[in-house]
């Protein structure tokens, strides 16, 4: 049983179980309320699922890509909760959860519903500052897990096709279904069930590094200038 947390876009929290499926999920789409709602979202999901922290196997954290300010809220919350509960905190790429859901892996994991034939998918999410995050997938593998073609990238809208073609080829650009960056939230339920399937298949989790893909908006100021 896993507690899953993602704040790469809005704020999504879920409790999932490999056999029981999605036990509880709450999502706040407002990208400015991460810190405000994360605590109450965790409490709500645990209460709705009837699960105590010591009953969890682990906490799953979405590592982005996402803007610095929002993404770090969910990662910090996941790590702090895991530490307090004495459970491991397992990192996953947020775009993988989107692909897992869009390609039919989530439905397969929950109900055994067979996914549609493999089709290329380009996951695109809003990176702010008139830029886009993107990840490319060829479909699902035999375990029902998304097959990544290229690591998450960052590009301006006018340069997106060129960036994707450079990693995946022009044929992928022409054939891939694309998500709408204005309406592609990350589901913590999908993130958590992705973690369950990864563990069951003996696959590795992601690297424990946030995917900001650019410098934070706020930087530490340098030393003050000397006045002579």
C-alpha positions in Angstrom: 0.0 0.0 0.0 1.4 3.4 -1.0 0.9 7.0 -0.4 1.5 9.0 -3.6 2.2 12.7 -3.8 2.7 14.9 -6.8 2.9 18.7 -7.1 4.6 19.1 -10.5 1.5 20.9 -11.8 -1.4 21.0 -9.3 -1.4 19.1 -6.0 -2.5 15.5 -6.1 -2.4 12.9 -3.3 -3.6 9.3 -3.3 -3.5 6.1 -1.4 -3.3 3.0 -3.6 -3.0 -0.7 -3.2 -1.7 -3.3 -5.7 -4.8 -5.5 -5.1 -7.3 -3.0 -3.9 -6.6 -0.3 -6.5 -7.2 3.4 -5.8 -8.4 3.7 -2.2 -8.5 7.5 -2.1 -7.4 10.5 -4.2 -7.8 14.2 -4.0 -6.5 16.8 -6.6 -6.3 20.5 -6.5 -5.6 22.0 -9.9 -4.7 25.5 -8.7 -0.9 25.7 -9.2 -0.6 28.4 -6.5 -1.9 26.5 -3.5 0.6 23.6 -3.1 1.8 24.5 0.4 -1.7 25.5 1.5 -3.4 22.2 0.6 -0.7 19.5 0.8 -1.1 18.7 4.5 -4.9 18.5 4.5 -4.8 16.5 1.3 -2.6 13.8 2.9 -4.8 13.7 6.0 -8.0 13.4 3.9 -6.7 10.5 1.8 -5.4 8.5 4.8 -8.7 9.1 6.6 -10.9 8.3 3.5 -8.9 5.1 2.8 -9.0 4.1 6.5 -5.2 3.7 6.5 -2.8 4.5 9.3 0.8 5.6 8.4 2.3 2.4 9.8 0.2 0.4 7.3 1.9 1.9 4.3 4.7 0.2 2.6 6.2 3.4 1.2 5.6 6.9 0.0 5.9 7.7 -3.7 7.0 11.2 -4.8 6.6 12.7 -8.2 10.0 14.2 -9.2 8.7 16.3 -12.1 9.5 17.8 -14.4 7.9 20.8 -12.8 8.6 24.4 -11.8 10.9 24.8 -8.8 8.5 26.5 -6.4 5.6 24.0 -6.7 7.6 20.8 -7.3 9.7 21.1 -4.1 6.6 21.3 -1.9 5.4 17.8 -2.8 8.9 16.3 -2.7 9.6 17.8 0.7 6.2 16.7 2.0 6.7 13.1 0.8 10.2 12.9 2.2 9.1 14.4 5.6 6.1 12.1 5.8 8.2 9.0 4.9 10.8 9.9 7.5 8.2 10.4 10.2 6.5 7.1 9.4 9.7 5.2 9.1 9.0 4.3 5.5 11.1 4.6 2.3 10.4 7.5 -0.1 10.4 6.2 -3.7 10.9 8.7 -6.6 9.1 8.5 -9.9 9.0 10.8 -12.9 5.7 12.6 -13.1 5.4 12.3 -16.9 5.7 8.5 -16.6 2.5 8.6 -14.5 0.7 10.6 -17.2 1.8 8.1 -19.9 0.9 5.2 -17.7 -2.7 6.5 -17.4 -3.1 7.8 -21.0 -1.7 4.6 -22.6 -4.0 2.3 -20.6 -1.5 1.0 -18.0 -3.6 2.3 -15.1 -6.8 0.6 -16.3 -4.9 -2.6 -16.9 -3.4 -2.5 -13.3 -6.8 -1.8 -11.7 -9.3 -3.9 -13.7 -7.3 -6.0 -16.1 -8.7 -4.0 -19.0 -6.6 -4.6 -22.1 -5.1 -1.3 -23.4 -5.4 -0.2 -27.0 -2.7 -1.2 -29.5 0.6 0.6 -28.8 0.7 4.1 -30.1 3.4 6.8 -29.7 2.6 9.4 -27.1 4.1 12.8 -26.5 3.4 14.1 -23.0 3.5 17.9 -22.9 3.0 19.9 -19.7 3.2 23.6 -18.9 6.6 24.7 -17.8 5.6 28.4 -17.4 7.7 31.2 -18.8 6.3 30.4 -22.2 8.0 27.0 -22.2 6.9 23.4 -22.3 8.1 20.2 -20.6 8.0 17.1 -22.9 8.6 13.3 -22.7 8.2 10.8 -25.5 6.9 7.2 -25.2 6.4 4.4 -27.7 3.6 2.6 -25.8 3.4 0.0 -23.0 5.7 -3.0 -22.5 4.7 -6.5 -21.6 4.4 -5.6 -17.9 2.0 -2.7 -18.7 4.7 0.0 -18.1 5.3 3.0 -20.3 8.3 2.7 -22.6 10.2 6.0 -22.7 12.0 7.1 -25.9 13.6 10.3 -24.5 14.3 11.8 -21.1 12.1 14.8 -20.1 13.0 17.9 -22.0 12.3 21.6 -22.0 11.5 23.7 -25.1 9.7 26.7 -26.4 6.5 25.9 -28.3 8.0 27.0 -31.7 11.0 24.7 -31.1 9.2 21.7 -29.7 9.0 19.6 -32.9 12.6 20.2 -33.7 13.7 19.2 -30.1 11.5 16.0 -30.2 12.6 15.1 -33.7 16.2 15.4 -32.6 15.7 12.7 -30.0 13.0 10.5 -31.5 12.9 11.2 -35.2 10.6 13.0 -37.5 8.3 10.0 -37.9 7.5 10.1 -34.2 6.7 13.8 -34.4 4.2 13.2 -37.2 2.5 10.1 -35.6 2.5 10.7 -31.9 -0.6 11.7 -30.0 0.0 14.8 -27.9 -1.4 15.8 -24.5 -2.7 19.3 -24.1 -0.3 21.3 -21.9 -3.1 23.5 -20.6 -5.1 20.4 -19.3 -2.7 17.6 -18.4 -2.6 17.2 -14.6 -0.7 14.5 -12.9 -2.8 12.0 -11.1 -1.3 10.7 -7.8 -3.4 7.6 -8.2 -1.7 6.9 -11.5 1.7 7.7 -9.9 1.0 5.3 -7.0 -0.3 2.5 -9.2 2.7 2.9 -11.5 4.9 2.4 -8.4 3.0 -0.7 -7.5 3.5 -2.2 -11.0 7.1 -1.2 -11.1 7.7 -3.0 -7.7 5.8 -6.1 -8.8 7.8 -6.3 -12.0 11.1 -5.8 -10.2 11.9 -2.6 -12.1 14.0 0.2 -10.8 12.5 3.5 -9.6 13.7 6.9 -10.9 16.8 8.7 -9.7 16.2 10.7 -6.5 16.7 14.0 -8.1 14.0 16.7 -8.8 13.6 17.5 -12.5 13.4 21.3 -12.6 15.3 21.3 -16.0 16.3 24.9 -15.4 17.5 27.2 -12.7 15.0 28.3 -10.0 13.3 31.7 -10.3 14.9 32.9 -7.1 18.6 32.8 -6.5 20.9 33.5 -3.6 22.2 37.1 -3.9 25.9 37.6 -4.2 28.1 39.5 -1.8 27.3 43.2 -1.6 29.5 45.6 -3.6 32.3 47.2 -1.7 32.0 51.0 -1.4 35.2 52.9 -1.5 
